[in-house]
Each structure stands twice: as structure tokens, then as C-alpha cells.
């Protein structure tokens, strides 16, 4: 009987979000709700498992880890891609890598949660209300402000539509963005420098790649208005962390909303946790019931197909 490891089930809901009985007669399913970062710990935990079901990039699978999992035959990732899996190494070791569908709604909605929280100082006012105070800050309207979007793909385009509803001016940039694509999304294409200089809010919706890693650094942050805010719900390494910490500490920009980080889970002593004017969420852009049902339901479909000898949604055919 095959052995299946479901890892990083932080909320302990994987078994509720899909019908696992469809595979339980052919495989033993073991669920882990904690997170392991060290390769040696992961090797010890996952040895003997033929199948691993991973939630997004919570646990990377680089070559050194893959090479120490001789029993692994199938690796399933939720979502359509996973840059933290060394697909070439999986190929070399005869491991099939499959994926699932995903929903485009959760992350854009969280993006607007962070933008609004920054604009209206929601965390500050909530904390003050709990301590008995009343009206300690002044917020900002979104109407009439400029939103700069880095990346007008499946997620960025949804963010743009909401900005139009708020009567914001929308500008956008990415390496391959055209005037026509920007116009379709109700935005105007500008240069990267102009986007940072003109925006009241900058939000990141690019895929992490060699081209985008470290894309936002000290130069870009220095170009921003001192009254502007940066929001990142894409991937942490797109923004150079030391430069962002410096910008917050020195009031280069007015505030930051972050859902993603270089190291996840975010270390308990990380500077982000103590800096003012920072709204933090623990990479929950996709953490909704609807997304989880899509993810775990897709995992079960992938498992059924592989166990039947006809795998589907293969990332490394």
C-alpha cells in the first residue's frame, strides 16, 4: 500500500476539504500540521513515503532534499506552478510532479485588505479602541490617488478593476507589458521609474523569477513619495529585504503591507514584527475555504489518476 504524506496543513483542515475516501483504500494518508525547515528533519520525516502533497511553496523541494528521498515517486503541489521544486532533479530521480488548479480571487482581495488597512490605519485604530482611546489618526481617501501595479496578469488585472471602482488613477509596468494590455485593464503603461515616482500605492503582482528577484531595491524605494505605501502579496524576494527595512526605519515611505517574506514562516524576532507602519499577514493570500477546496480536491484527483496508472496535470512530462 502506498504511503502519502500531506505536509504543512497549518489549519488541520486538509481532510475536511476533500473526499479522501476515494484513495484511502489504496493508500495510507498521514497528515503533518507543523513546518520543518531543516533538510535533515524533512528527510527523516518523509522517508518511507511514496507520495508527498505540498501546499504551495511552504516547503521547498530542492535537489539536496529530493536526492535523499529514494522512496518518493509522486510529488503534488497545489496551484499551477511551484518555483521551489527542482523539477529537473525530480525528473532525474523518476519522480512525477503534478499540480492542481487555483482560484484567482483570494490574493487580489487580500491586496485590497492591506491597501485599505494602510490607508485608514485600521490596525492602529483597532488597537487604540481596545485600549479605550478614540480617533487618534487621520486616514487617506483612495479616490483621486494613483495606484501603481507591477504586473498586470491574472491577479494584477483584478486589482486594477477594483482600483477603477475606487476612482483611482491606475498605472502599470512589467517587462513585457504593452499599451494595449494596460488599456484593457483600465491602466496606463509607464516606465518602472515613473511608476515608483508617481504612485501613492505600489502593489506587486509579478511571478518570482531570475528577472524579478530583487527587482525592488533602495533605488526604487527612494523614488517613491514619502507619503506612499508599498504592498507585496506576490513573493518576498521580489523586494530586497534590507532596503525595505531601511526605508521603513527612516521614513522613506509611509508604510508597507506584506503577506510574503524571504523566510517563511517569518522568524519571531524578525524586524518586520516590531517596525511601525507595517501591516503583516502570514502569507494568507490563497488561504480561503474556496481555494483550499480547489487545492485539496485537486490533490485527490491527482492521487486517483496516479494510483490508476494515468497521472494528470504533470509538471514534468
FENDAPE-V538533 format. One record per pair of residues at least 24 apart in sequence whose ideal C-beta (glycine too) atoms are under 7 Angstrom apart, sorted by the first residue. I is the first residue (numbers start at 1). J is the second residue. D is the distance in Angstrom with one decimal. If there is no record, write none. Layout:
# FENDAPE-V538533
i:I j:J d:D
i:I j:J d:D
This chain:
# FENDAPE-V538533
i:1 j:26 d:6.8
i:1 j:27 d:6.0
i:1 j:28 d:5.8
i:2 j:26 d:6.5
i:2 j:27 d:4.1
i:2 j:50 d:4.6
i:2 j:51 d:6.0
i:2 j:307 d:6.9
i:3 j:27 d:6.8
i:3 j:28 d:5.1
i:3 j:30 d:6.9
i:3 j:48 d:6.1
i:3 j:49 d:4.7
i:3 j:50 d:5.5
i:4 j:28 d:6.7
i:4 j:29 d:4.8
i:4 j:30 d:6.9
i:4 j:49 d:6.8
i:4 j:51 d:4.4
i:4 j:53 d:6.5
i:4 j:303 d:7.0
i:5 j:30 d:5.5
i:5 j:32 d:6.6
i:5 j:46 d:5.8
i:5 j:49 d:4.3
i:5 j:52 d:4.9
i:5 j:53 d:6.9
i:6 j:31 d:4.6
i:6 j:32 d:6.9
i:6 j:53 d:4.6
i:7 j:32 d:5.0
i:7 j:52 d:6.4
i:7 j:53 d:6.9
i:7 j:54 d:6.0
i:7 j:59 d:5.7
i:8 j:35 d:5.6
i:8 j:55 d:4.8
i:8 j:58 d:4.0
i:8 j:59 d:5.7
i:9 j:33 d:4.8
i:13 j:292 d:6.4
i:14 j:296 d:5.4
i:17 j:292 d:4.7
i:17 j:293 d:5.0
i:17 j:296 d:4.0
i:18 j:296 d:4.0
i:18 j:297 d:4.6
i:18 j:299 d:6.7
i:18 j:300 d:4.6
i:19 j:300 d:6.4
i:20 j:300 d:6.2
i:22 j:300 d:5.7
i:22 j:304 d:5.7
i:23 j:300 d:6.3
i:23 j:303 d:4.7
i:23 j:304 d:6.0
i:23 j:307 d:6.3
i:26 j:307 d:5.1
i:27 j:307 d:6.8
i:35 j:265 d:6.2
i:39 j:64 d:5.9
i:39 j:65 d:5.3
i:43 j:68 d:4.5
i:43 j:69 d:6.8
i:47 j:71 d:6.6
i:50 j:74 d:6.8
i:51 j:303 d:6.9
i:53 j:299 d:5.1
i:56 j:82 d:6.8
i:56 j:286 d:6.8
i:57 j:82 d:6.0
i:57 j:83 d:6.9
i:57 j:84 d:4.1
i:58 j:264 d:7.0
i:60 j:84 d:3.7
i:61 j:85 d:4.6
i:61 j:86 d:6.4
i:62 j:86 d:5.1
i:63 j:89 d:4.0
i:66 j:90 d:5.9
i:66 j:93 d:5.9
i:66 j:95 d:6.8
i:67 j:93 d:6.9
i:74 j:98 d:6.8
i:74 j:306 d:5.2
i:76 j:299 d:5.3
i:76 j:302 d:5.0
i:78 j:295 d:3.8
i:78 j:298 d:6.9
i:78 j:299 d:6.8
i:83 j:208 d:5.8
i:87 j:315 d:6.0
i:87 j:316 d:4.8
i:90 j:316 d:5.8
i:91 j:316 d:5.1
i:96 j:306 d:6.7
i:96 j:311 d:5.4
i:96 j:314 d:6.2
i:96 j:316 d:7.0
i:97 j:314 d:6.9
i:97 j:315 d:4.3
i:97 j:316 d:4.8
i:98 j:302 d:4.4
i:98 j:311 d:6.0
i:98 j:312 d:6.8
i:98 j:313 d:5.0
i:98 j:314 d:5.7
i:98 j:315 d:6.6
i:99 j:313 d:5.1
i:99 j:315 d:5.5
i:100 j:294 d:6.8
i:100 j:295 d:5.5
i:100 j:298 d:2.7
i:100 j:299 d:6.1
i:100 j:302 d:6.7
i:100 j:313 d:6.7
i:101 j:294 d:5.6
i:101 j:298 d:5.5
i:102 j:291 d:6.9
i:102 j:294 d:6.3
i:103 j:290 d:5.9
i:103 j:291 d:5.1
i:103 j:294 d:5.5
i:104 j:154 d:4.9
i:104 j:155 d:6.0
i:104 j:158 d:6.3
i:106 j:285 d:5.5
i:106 j:286 d:5.0
i:106 j:288 d:4.6
i:106 j:291 d:5.2
i:107 j:155 d:5.4
i:107 j:233 d:5.2
i:107 j:285 d:3.5
i:107 j:286 d:6.2
i:108 j:155 d:5.3
i:108 j:158 d:4.1
i:108 j:159 d:4.9
i:110 j:233 d:5.7
i:110 j:259 d:6.1
i:110 j:281 d:6.8
i:110 j:284 d:6.5
i:110 j:285 d:4.7
i:111 j:159 d:5.4
i:111 j:203 d:5.6
i:111 j:231 d:6.0
i:111 j:233 d:4.9
i:112 j:162 d:5.7
i:114 j:231 d:5.0
i:114 j:233 d:7.0
i:114 j:257 d:3.2
i:114 j:259 d:7.0
i:114 j:279 d:5.6
i:115 j:201 d:5.7
i:115 j:231 d:5.8
i:115 j:257 d:6.7
i:117 j:257 d:6.6
i:117 j:279 d:4.9
i:118 j:229 d:4.8
i:118 j:255 d:4.9
i:118 j:257 d:5.3
i:118 j:279 d:5.8
i:123 j:279 d:5.8
i:142 j:166 d:4.4
i:142 j:168 d:5.7
i:143 j:167 d:4.3
i:143 j:168 d:6.9
i:145 j:200 d:4.0
i:145 j:201 d:6.7
i:146 j:171 d:6.3
i:146 j:198 d:5.5
i:146 j:199 d:5.1
i:146 j:200 d:5.1
i:147 j:199 d:6.5
i:147 j:201 d:5.0
i:147 j:203 d:6.8
i:148 j:195 d:4.2
i:148 j:196 d:6.9
i:148 j:198 d:6.8
i:148 j:199 d:3.1
i:148 j:201 d:6.9
i:148 j:202 d:4.5
i:149 j:187 d:6.5
i:149 j:203 d:5.7
i:149 j:205 d:6.3
i:150 j:174 d:6.3
i:150 j:202 d:6.9
i:150 j:204 d:4.9
i:150 j:205 d:6.3
i:150 j:206 d:5.4
i:151 j:204 d:7.0
i:151 j:205 d:3.9
i:151 j:206 d:4.0
i:152 j:177 d:5.9
i:152 j:181 d:6.1
i:152 j:182 d:6.3
i:152 j:185 d:5.1
i:152 j:187 d:6.4
i:153 j:205 d:6.5
i:155 j:205 d:4.7
i:156 j:205 d:3.5
i:157 j:185 d:4.6
i:159 j:203 d:6.1
i:159 j:205 d:6.5
i:160 j:185 d:4.4
i:160 j:186 d:5.5
i:160 j:187 d:5.2
i:161 j:186 d:6.6
i:171 j:195 d:5.6
i:171 j:198 d:6.3
i:171 j:199 d:6.7
i:174 j:206 d:6.4
i:175 j:211 d:6.3
i:193 j:223 d:6.2
i:196 j:220 d:4.9
i:196 j:223 d:4.1
i:196 j:224 d:5.2
i:197 j:223 d:4.8
i:199 j:228 d:6.0
i:200 j:225 d:6.8
i:200 j:227 d:6.9
i:200 j:228 d:5.4
i:201 j:228 d:6.7
i:201 j:229 d:5.1
i:201 j:231 d:6.6
i:202 j:228 d:6.7
i:202 j:230 d:5.0
i:203 j:231 d:4.4
i:204 j:232 d:4.5
i:204 j:234 d:4.6
i:204 j:238 d:5.7
i:205 j:234 d:5.6
i:206 j:234 d:5.7
i:206 j:238 d:6.0
i:208 j:235 d:3.9
i:208 j:237 d:6.1
i:208 j:238 d:6.0
i:212 j:238 d:5.2
i:213 j:237 d:5.2
i:213 j:238 d:6.7
i:214 j:240 d:5.1
i:216 j:240 d:6.5
i:217 j:243 d:4.8
i:218 j:243 d:4.3
i:221 j:247 d:4.3
i:221 j:252 d:5.6
i:221 j:253 d:6.3
i:222 j:252 d:6.4
i:224 j:253 d:5.1
i:226 j:251 d:6.7
i:226 j:252 d:6.8
i:226 j:253 d:6.6
i:226 j:254 d:6.6
i:227 j:254 d:5.1
i:228 j:253 d:5.4
i:228 j:254 d:6.1
i:229 j:253 d:6.6
i:229 j:254 d:5.5
i:229 j:255 d:4.8
i:229 j:256 d:6.8
i:229 j:257 d:6.8
i:230 j:256 d:5.1
i:231 j:257 d:4.1
i:232 j:258 d:5.5
i:232 j:259 d:7.0
i:232 j:260 d:5.8
i:233 j:259 d:4.4
i:233 j:260 d:6.4
i:233 j:285 d:4.8
i:234 j:260 d:6.3
i:235 j:260 d:5.3
i:236 j:260 d:4.4
i:236 j:261 d:4.2
i:236 j:262 d:4.5
i:237 j:262 d:5.6
i:245 j:271 d:5.3
i:248 j:275 d:4.9
i:248 j:277 d:6.4
i:248 j:278 d:6.2
i:249 j:275 d:6.6
i:259 j:283 d:5.6
i:259 j:284 d:6.5
i:259 j:285 d:5.3
